[in-house]
Amino acid sequence: PAMESGQFDIYPEYTGTGWNAVLKRDTQYSEDLFDELQRAYEDTYQFKWVGMYGFNNTYGMAVRKDIANKYNLKTYSDLAKVSSQLILGGEYDFFGRQDGYSGLQRVYGMHFKDTKDMDIGLKYQAIKSGHVDAMPIFTTDGQLSHASIVVLEDDKHLYPSYVCGNVVRMDVLKKHPELEAVLLKLTHTITDQDMSYMNYEVESEGQKPHDVAERYLRTKGLLY
């Protein structure tokens, strides 16, 4: 609403959120639908996606490195084959969401030996201590960059894509045509690992978001 009213000119958004929450599409989003997403934003709202950062902040499944090595786990399908021998931990709502545990059961046939409800802030500690073997994560979690775990490949695409980028009012781009070239410089500048590490610097090391962002942009040659 703030973008529509002109209170905001630029807004960082996730593609999957734009597809389902903004456009109200009931199908699952993948990046091969981006052109359709772009057209719908332009036709419906007169907004344009300009400068896709590159990182995908979606759901994921991770296992301890020793478990991944023991069973040679690389994909969700690999995990499904040995899930009956493992303990799955997750926050309470993960076991209630359709794309949570029930989604893993439906799409991959996963059935774990045991499941444990955990506070979202304690799950990395739980997997490190060996209380659980596998857990859901967000692919840009700060603690991912320092945890001894392996993020598996969602080979049957249970989870939608949530690639982040700038949504800009088209009237602003018309008034300031030079802005588009500037924003396009951000295209594919941030990987999932980069975002995870920056989140770690803020969440775990107490650094200021502005300082972390400025330092990163300087390393990419985008600030001088």
Residue pairs with C-beta under 8 A, 6 or more apart in sequence:
2 8
2 11
3 9
3 11
3 45
3 47
3 167
3 169
4 45
6 169
8 169
9 168
9 169
9 172
10 166
10 167
10 168
10 169
10 172
10 183
11 166
11 167
11 168
12 53
12 164
12 165
12 166
12 167
13 22
13 49
13 164
13 165
13 166
13 167
14 57
14 162
14 163
14 164
15 29
15 31
15 34
15 37
15 49
15 161
15 162
15 163
15 164
15 165
16 29
16 58
16 160
16 161
16 162
16 163
17 162
18 37
18 41
18 49
18 167
19 25
19 27
19 29
19 33
19 37
19 160
20 26
20 29
20 160
22 41
23 37
23 40
23 41
23 44
28 157
28 160
29 37
29 160
29 161
30 157
30 160
30 161
31 161
31 163
34 49
37 49
38 48
38 49
41 47
41 48
41 49
41 167
42 48
42 170
46 169
46 170
46 171
47 167
47 168
47 169
47 170
48 167
48 168
48 170
48 173
49 165
49 166
49 167
49 168
50 165
50 166
50 168
50 173
50 180
50 183
50 184
51 165
51 166
51 183
51 184
51 185
51 186
51 187
52 163
52 164
52 165
52 186
52 187
52 188
53 163
53 164
53 165
53 186
53 187
53 188
53 189
53 190
54 163
54 187
54 188
54 189
54 190
54 191
55 139
55 140
55 163
55 164
55 190
55 191
55 192
55 194
55 195
56 139
56 161
56 162
56 163
56 164
56 192
57 138
57 139
57 140
57 162
57 164
57 192
57 195
58 138
58 139
58 159
58 160
58 161
58 162
59 99
59 136
59 137
59 138
59 139
59 159
60 136
60 137
60 138
60 139
60 151
60 152
60 154
60 159
61 76
61 79
61 104
61 134
61 135
61 136
61 137
61 151
61 152
61 154
62 127
62 134
62 135
62 136
62 137
62 144
62 147
62 149
62 150
62 151
62 152
63 73
63 79
63 86
63 133
63 134
63 149
63 150
63 152
64 127
64 128
64 130
64 133
64 134
64 148
64 149
64 150
65 148
65 149
65 150
67 73
67 86
67 133
67 134
68 74
68 149
68 150
68 152
71 78
71 81
71 82
72 78
73 79
73 82
73 150
73 152
74 152
74 153
75 152
75 153
75 154
75 155
76 104
76 108
76 110
76 152
76 153
76 154
76 155
76 156
76 158
77 108
77 155
77 156
78 152
79 86
79 108
79 110
79 134
79 152
80 104
80 108
80 109
80 110
83 110
83 111
83 112
83 113
83 134
84 111
84 112
84 113
85 113
86 112
86 113
86 133
86 134
87 112
87 113
87 114
87 115
87 116
87 131
87 132
87 133
87 134
88 101
88 110
88 112
88 114
88 115
88 116
88 132
88 133
88 134
88 135
89 115
89 116
89 117
89 118
89 123
89 126
89 127
89 131
89 132
89 134
89 135
90 100
90 101
90 115
90 116
90 117
90 118
90 123
90 135
90 136
91 117
91 118
91 119
91 120
91 123
91 136
92 117
93 100
94 100
94 101
94 136
95 101
95 115
95 117
97 103
99 158
99 159
100 136
101 110
101 115
103 158
104 110
104 158
105 111
107 156
107 158
108 156
108 158
112 134
116 126
116 131
116 132
118 126
118 132
118 135
123 132
123 135
123 137
124 141
124 143
124 147
126 132
126 135
127 133
127 134
127 135
127 147
127 149
128 147
128 148
137 144
137 149
137 151
139 151
139 192
139 196
140 192
140 195
140 196
140 199
141 196
141 199
142 196
142 197
142 198
142 199
142 200
142 201
142 202
142 203
142 204
143 200
143 203
143 204
144 151
144 196
144 200
145 193
145 196
145 197
145 199
145 200
146 200
146 204
164 190
166 183
166 186
168 179
168 180
168 183
172 179
173 179
173 180
185 222
186 222
189 220
189 222
190 216
194 216
198 212
198 213
198 216
201 207
201 212
202 208
202 209
202 212
214 223
217 223
218 224
